Amino acid sequence: MKNSHIISIILISVQIFLLSGTLNGKQSILDYDSIKSFILSADGSSSGMMFKSGADWYVKVAAQTYGPYESAEGLVFSRDGGVFAYNYMIDGLSYVSVNEKIYGPFDECGLVSVSSDGSYFGFSFATNGKYFLRINQKLYGTFQKAESPGFNWDGSVSGFAYQSGGKWKVTLSGKTFGDFTVAASPNFDHSGDHYGFYYSAKGSNYIAVDGQSFSGFQLAVSPVFSADGSSYGYVYTKSSAWDSWYVRVNGKSYGPYENIIPPVLSGNGLLFGFAYYKDKKWYMRIGEKAFGPFDEVMPPMFSSDGGSYGFVYFRAKKGYYAYINGKSYGPYEQAALSVTPEGRVFIASLYSGIYIKEIK
């Protein structure tokens, strides 16, 4: 549903890693042909996966497997794994599942969002050529187009981008910004006091942060914030071909790179990390230190003070590894990682079953 496909690719690459459902201890061997995502909840208590078996896609949360589907994507969970949601397709129609409650069918549907505390969920959808947006049981619309919403920690602050009358607007908890040529839904810090979004107007492109606008690029992705709102970062390109990317964090730019996984910031905003692609390999940057090369890498995670950090990477013909505070663990058939705000570190691994363990 996005006008810019590169934004969707970047955002999905982040979303499939961050959160997951409930699954503990050793599980029975799964019959799968490929795994789309294998992820761990933010508190380290739960994990889940999306996988393909034959021609069909499935979602596994706890001991329950859901499907078969023509396709499935966007598995997301509340921080404690108590709320899980995902998108899927059957017979060419789109659906959303939120804790087993089904919404749809729709002609098309944006990725479902869930607030960290699990109290709010939302998604955009289209039916009969008209677009709507749902936040919990409340519907907004009709629109010409609409983007799925963003939430702060507890969902008390939300926002989304939509097109009406040929112009794009962004609404933040009742306050509307616009008219824009194009716009993306906003992101927030935990309190919701700080916000940011991408928009284009009068032939120029901007990042808006707390009412200030910044330009100087061809395309950008809505900024992400540290939990306390003291820092933010975003991805942008100066190239009209979108083949050269930069990351800007705390007023400093890094790049150019061939591709980027957007930055993640520690809760206090003092440490950041992002992944970048260069010369056919992936690298991870944590602060001013680079790691790699890797064949694949996932976004980093930090404790609130940045004292603990880690990320998952993949080496061809070897497997997945978790790099945690200077040490690599693995290889695994699949791996997922969580670093809690307090600095506890958990690994979920898949090898003839699923295991979750805390790294001391």
C-alpha positions as CSV (number, residue, x, y, z in Angstrom):
1,M,0.0,0.0,0.0
2,K,3.0,2.3,0.1
3,N,3.9,4.5,-2.8
4,S,7.6,3.7,-2.3
5,H,8.4,0.0,-2.4
6,I,11.9,0.5,-0.8
7,I,10.2,1.8,2.4
8,S,8.1,-1.4,2.7
9,I,11.2,-3.6,2.2
10,I,13.2,-1.8,4.9
11,L,10.4,-1.7,7.4
12,I,9.5,-5.3,6.9
13,S,13.1,-6.3,7.4
14,V,13.0,-4.7,10.8
15,Q,9.5,-5.8,11.8
16,I,10.1,-9.6,11.2
17,F,12.9,-9.6,13.8
18,L,11.8,-7.6,16.8
19,L,8.9,-9.4,18.4
20,S,7.2,-12.8,18.7
21,G,4.8,-15.2,20.4
22,T,4.7,-17.8,23.1
23,L,6.9,-20.9,22.8
24,N,9.1,-22.3,25.6
25,G,11.4,-25.4,26.0
26,K,12.1,-28.1,23.5
27,Q,9.4,-28.7,20.8
28,S,8.7,-31.5,18.3
29,I,10.6,-31.4,15.1
30,L,8.9,-29.2,12.5
31,D,8.2,-30.2,8.9
32,Y,9.2,-27.1,7.0
33,D,10.9,-26.3,3.7
34,S,11.9,-22.7,4.6
35,I,11.5,-20.3,7.5
36,K,10.4,-16.7,6.8
37,S,11.0,-15.4,10.3
38,F,12.1,-16.9,13.6
39,I,11.8,-14.3,16.4
40,L,11.9,-13.8,20.2
41,S,9.7,-11.6,22.3
42,A,11.2,-8.5,23.8
43,D,11.2,-9.8,27.3
44,G,12.9,-13.1,26.2
45,S,10.0,-15.3,27.4
46,S,8.5,-16.3,24.1
47,S,9.3,-17.1,20.5
48,G,7.4,-17.8,17.3
49,M,8.0,-18.6,13.6
50,M,6.5,-18.3,10.2
51,F,7.5,-21.1,7.8
52,K,6.6,-22.8,4.5
53,S,5.8,-26.5,4.1
54,G,5.2,-27.6,0.6
55,A,3.2,-24.8,-1.2
56,D,1.6,-23.5,2.0
57,W,2.6,-21.0,4.7
58,Y,2.1,-21.5,8.5
59,V,2.5,-19.5,11.7
60,K,3.5,-21.3,14.9
61,V,2.9,-19.6,18.3
62,A,3.3,-21.7,21.4
63,A,2.2,-25.2,20.7
64,Q,-0.4,-24.0,18.2
65,T,0.2,-23.9,14.4
66,Y,-2.0,-21.7,12.2
67,G,-2.6,-22.2,8.5
68,P,-2.4,-23.3,5.8
69,Y,-2.2,-19.9,4.1
70,E,-1.2,-18.8,0.6
71,S,1.2,-16.3,2.2
72,A,1.9,-15.0,5.7
73,E,3.9,-12.0,7.0
74,G,4.4,-9.5,9.7
75,L,4.3,-11.6,12.9
76,V,4.3,-9.1,15.8
77,F,3.8,-9.4,19.5
78,S,3.5,-7.3,22.6
79,R,6.6,-7.1,24.7
80,D,5.6,-10.0,27.0
81,G,4.3,-12.1,24.0
82,G,0.8,-12.1,25.4
83,V,-0.7,-10.5,22.3
84,F,0.3,-11.8,18.8
85,A,-0.8,-10.7,15.4
86,Y,0.0,-11.3,11.8
87,N,-1.2,-10.9,8.2
88,Y,-2.1,-13.7,5.8
89,M,-3.8,-14.4,2.5
90,I,-6.3,-17.1,1.4
91,D,-7.9,-17.3,-2.1
92,G,-6.2,-14.0,-3.0
93,L,-7.9,-12.1,-0.1
94,S,-6.2,-10.5,2.9
95,Y,-6.8,-11.1,6.6
96,V,-5.4,-10.1,9.9
97,S,-5.3,-12.3,13.0
98,V,-5.0,-10.8,16.5
99,N,-4.9,-13.4,19.3
100,E,-6.8,-15.8,17.0
101,K,-9.5,-13.2,16.2
102,I,-9.8,-12.8,12.5
103,Y,-10.4,-9.6,10.6
104,G,-11.3,-9.7,6.9
105,P,-11.5,-10.6,4.1
106,F,-10.1,-7.5,2.6
107,D,-9.0,-6.6,-1.0
108,E,-5.6,-5.5,0.5
109,C,-4.3,-4.9,4.0
110,G,-1.3,-3.1,5.6
111,L,0.9,-4.8,8.1
112,V,-0.7,-5.0,11.6
113,S,0.8,-3.0,14.4
114,V,0.7,-3.7,18.1
115,S,1.6,-1.4,21.0
116,S,4.4,-2.7,23.2
117,D,2.1,-3.2,26.2
118,G,-0.4,-5.1,24.0
119,S,-3.4,-2.8,24.7
120,Y,-3.7,-1.5,21.1
121,F,-3.5,-2.9,17.6
122,G,-4.2,-1.3,14.3
123,F,-4.0,-1.8,10.5
124,S,-5.1,-0.2,7.3
125,F,-7.2,-2.1,4.7
126,A,-9.1,-1.7,1.5
127,T,-12.5,-3.1,0.4
128,N,-14.5,-2.2,-2.7
129,G,-11.9,0.4,-3.7
130,K,-12.1,2.3,-0.4
131,Y,-9.5,2.5,2.3
132,F,-10.0,2.4,6.1
133,L,-8.0,2.2,9.2
134,R,-8.8,0.2,12.3
135,I,-7.4,0.9,15.8
136,N,-8.8,-1.7,18.2
137,Q,-12.6,-1.7,17.5
138,K,-12.7,1.9,16.1
139,L,-12.8,2.5,12.3
140,Y,-11.4,5.6,10.5
141,G,-12.3,6.4,6.9
142,T,-13.1,6.4,4.1
143,F,-9.8,7.3,2.5
144,Q,-8.2,7.1,-1.0
145,K,-5.2,5.4,0.6
146,A,-4.1,4.7,4.2
147,E,-1.0,3.5,6.1
148,S,-1.0,1.3,9.2
149,P,-0.6,3.2,12.4
150,G,2.3,3.8,14.8
151,F,1.9,3.7,18.6
152,N,3.8,4.8,21.6
153,W,4.6,2.3,24.4
154,D,1.0,2.0,25.8
155,G,-0.9,3.0,22.7
156,S,-2.2,6.2,24.4
157,V,-0.6,8.2,21.5
158,S,-1.1,7.0,17.9
159,G,-0.8,8.3,14.4
160,F,-1.2,7.3,10.8
161,A,-0.9,8.7,7.3
162,Y,-3.8,8.8,4.8
163,Q,-4.7,10.2,1.5
164,S,-7.9,12.3,1.1
165,G,-8.8,14.7,-1.7
166,G,-5.7,13.8,-3.6
167,K,-3.4,14.9,-0.7
168,W,-1.7,13.0,2.0
169,K,-2.1,14.0,5.7
170,V,-0.7,12.7,9.0
171,T,-2.9,12.6,12.1
172,L,-1.4,12.3,15.6
173,S,-4.0,11.6,18.3
174,G,-6.5,14.0,16.7
175,K,-4.0,16.7,15.4
176,T,-3.7,16.7,11.6
177,F,-0.6,17.7,9.5
178,G,-0.8,18.2,5.7
179,D,-1.4,18.6,2.8
180,F,1.5,16.5,1.4
181,T,2.3,14.9,-1.9
182,V,3.2,11.7,0.0
183,A,3.6,10.8,3.7
184,A,4.4,7.9,6.0
185,S,2.9,7.0,9.3
186,P,4.8,8.4,12.4
187,N,7.0,6.8,15.0
188,F,7.2,7.8,18.7
189,D,9.3,7.5,21.8
190,H,7.9,5.5,24.7
191,S,5.9,8.4,26.2
192,G,4.6,9.7,22.9
193,D,6.0,13.2,23.7
194,H,8.3,12.9,20.7
195,Y,7.3,12.0,17.2
196,G,8.6,11.9,13.6
197,F,7.5,11.1,10.1
198,Y,8.6,11.4,6.4
199,Y,6.7,13.5,4.0
200,S,7.0,15.2,0.6
201,A,5.6,18.6,-0.4
202,K,6.1,21.1,-3.2
203,G,8.8,19.0,-4.9
204,S,11.0,18.5,-1.8
205,N,11.3,15.7,0.8
206,Y,11.4,16.1,4.5
207,I,11.7,14.4,7.9
208,A,9.5,16.1,10.5
209,V,10.6,15.7,14.2
210,D,8.6,17.4,16.9
211,G,7.3,20.1,14.5
212,Q,10.7,20.8,12.9
213,S,11.4,19.7,9.3
214,F,14.7,18.6,7.8
215,S,15.4,18.2,4.1
216,G,18.3,17.4,1.7
217,F,17.4,14.0,0.4
218,Q,15.3,12.2,-2.2
219,L,13.7,9.7,0.1
220,A,13.7,8.9,3.8
221,V,12.1,6.5,6.3
222,S,10.2,7.8,9.3
223,P,12.7,8.3,12.2
224,V,13.0,6.0,15.2
225,F,13.5,7.2,18.7
226,S,15.3,6.2,21.9
227,A,12.9,5.2,24.6
228,D,13.5,8.4,26.5
229,G,13.1,10.6,23.4
230,S,16.6,12.1,23.7
231,S,17.9,10.7,20.4
232,Y,16.5,9.8,17.0
233,G,17.8,8.4,13.7
234,Y,16.6,7.7,10.2
235,V,17.6,6.3,6.8
236,Y,17.7,8.4,3.7
237,T,19.1,8.6,0.1
238,K,20.3,11.5,-1.9
239,S,20.1,9.5,-5.1
240,S,17.1,9.6,-7.4
241,A,17.9,6.0,-8.3
242,W,17.7,5.0,-4.6
243,D,20.9,3.1,-5.0
244,S,23.0,4.9,-2.3
245,W,21.8,5.1,1.3
246,Y,22.8,6.9,4.5
247,V,22.0,6.7,8.2
248,R,21.7,9.8,10.3
249,V,21.9,9.5,14.1
250,N,22.3,12.3,16.6
251,G,23.2,14.9,13.9
252,K,25.9,12.7,12.3
253,S,25.5,10.9,8.9
254,Y,27.1,7.5,8.0
255,G,27.4,6.1,4.4
256,P,26.9,5.8,1.6
257,Y,25.9,2.1,1.5
258,E,24.1,-0.1,-1.0
259,N,21.4,-1.0,1.4
260,I,20.5,-0.3,5.1
261,I,18.6,-1.8,8.0
262,P,17.4,1.2,10.0
263,P,19.1,2.2,13.2
264,V,18.2,1.1,16.7
265,L,19.0,3.2,19.8
266,S,19.6,2.3,23.4
267,G,16.9,3.5,25.8
268,N,19.0,6.4,27.0
269,G,19.9,7.4,23.4
270,L,23.7,7.1,24.0
271,L,24.4,4.0,21.9
272,F,23.1,3.1,18.5
273,G,23.5,0.4,15.9
274,F,22.5,-0.3,12.3
275,A,23.3,-2.8,9.5
276,Y,24.6,-1.9,6.1
277,Y,25.3,-3.7,2.8
278,K,28.4,-3.0,0.9
279,D,30.4,-5.0,-1.8
280,K,27.9,-7.9,-1.5
281,K,28.3,-8.4,2.2
282,W,26.4,-7.2,5.3
283,Y,28.1,-5.4,8.2
284,M,26.9,-4.3,11.7
285,R,27.9,-0.9,13.2
286,I,27.6,-0.5,16.9
287,G,28.5,3.1,17.8
288,E,31.8,3.7,16.1
289,K,32.8,0.0,15.8
290,A,32.0,-2.1,12.7
291,F,31.5,-5.9,12.7
292,G,31.5,-8.3,9.7
293,P,31.4,-9.2,6.9
294,F,28.3,-11.4,7.1
295,D,26.0,-13.1,4.6
296,E,23.0,-11.9,6.6
297,V,22.4,-9.9,9.7
298,M,19.5,-8.8,11.9
299,P,19.0,-5.4,13.7
300,P,20.9,-5.0,17.0
301,M,19.3,-4.8,20.5
302,F,20.5,-2.9,23.5
303,S,19.8,-2.6,27.2
304,S,18.5,0.8,28.3
305,D,22.0,2.0,29.3
306,G,23.7,0.4,26.3
307,G,25.8,-1.7,28.6
308,S,24.6,-4.9,27.0
309,Y,24.0,-5.4,23.3
310,G,23.8,-8.1,20.7
311,F,22.7,-9.1,17.2
312,V,22.1,-12.2,15.1
313,Y,24.2,-12.9,12.0
314,F,24.4,-15.7,9.4
315,R,27.4,-17.3,7.6
316,A,26.8,-19.4,4.5
317,K,27.4,-23.1,5.0
318,K,27.7,-22.6,8.7
319,G,24.5,-21.2,10.2
320,Y,23.2,-18.5,12.5
321,Y,25.1,-17.0,15.4
322,A,24.2,-14.6,18.2
323,Y,26.9,-12.0,19.0
324,I,26.5,-10.9,22.6
325,N,28.8,-8.4,24.4
326,G,31.9,-9.5,22.6
327,K,31.2,-13.2,22.2
328,S,29.6,-15.3,19.5
329,Y,27.2,-18.2,20.2
330,G,26.4,-20.9,17.6
331,P,26.1,-22.0,14.9
332,Y,22.3,-22.7,15.0
333,E,19.9,-23.7,12.3
334,Q,18.0,-20.5,13.3
335,A,18.5,-18.0,16.1
336,A,16.7,-15.0,17.6
337,L,17.9,-12.7,20.3
338,S,16.4,-10.4,23.0
339,V,18.1,-7.9,25.3
340,T,15.8,-6.5,28.0
341,P,16.0,-2.9,29.2
342,E,17.6,-4.2,32.4
343,G,20.4,-6.0,30.4
344,R,19.2,-9.6,30.6
345,V,20.0,-11.5,27.4
346,F,18.0,-14.4,25.9
347,I,18.7,-16.6,22.8
348,A,16.0,-18.7,21.1
349,S,17.6,-21.4,18.9
350,L,16.2,-23.9,16.5
351,Y,17.9,-27.3,16.1
352,S,15.7,-30.4,16.2
353,G,13.4,-28.3,18.4
354,I,13.1,-24.8,19.8
355,Y,15.0,-23.7,22.9
356,I,15.1,-20.5,24.9
357,K,18.0,-19.8,27.3
358,E,19.3,-16.9,29.2
359,I,23.0,-15.9,28.7
360,K,24.6,-15.0,32.0
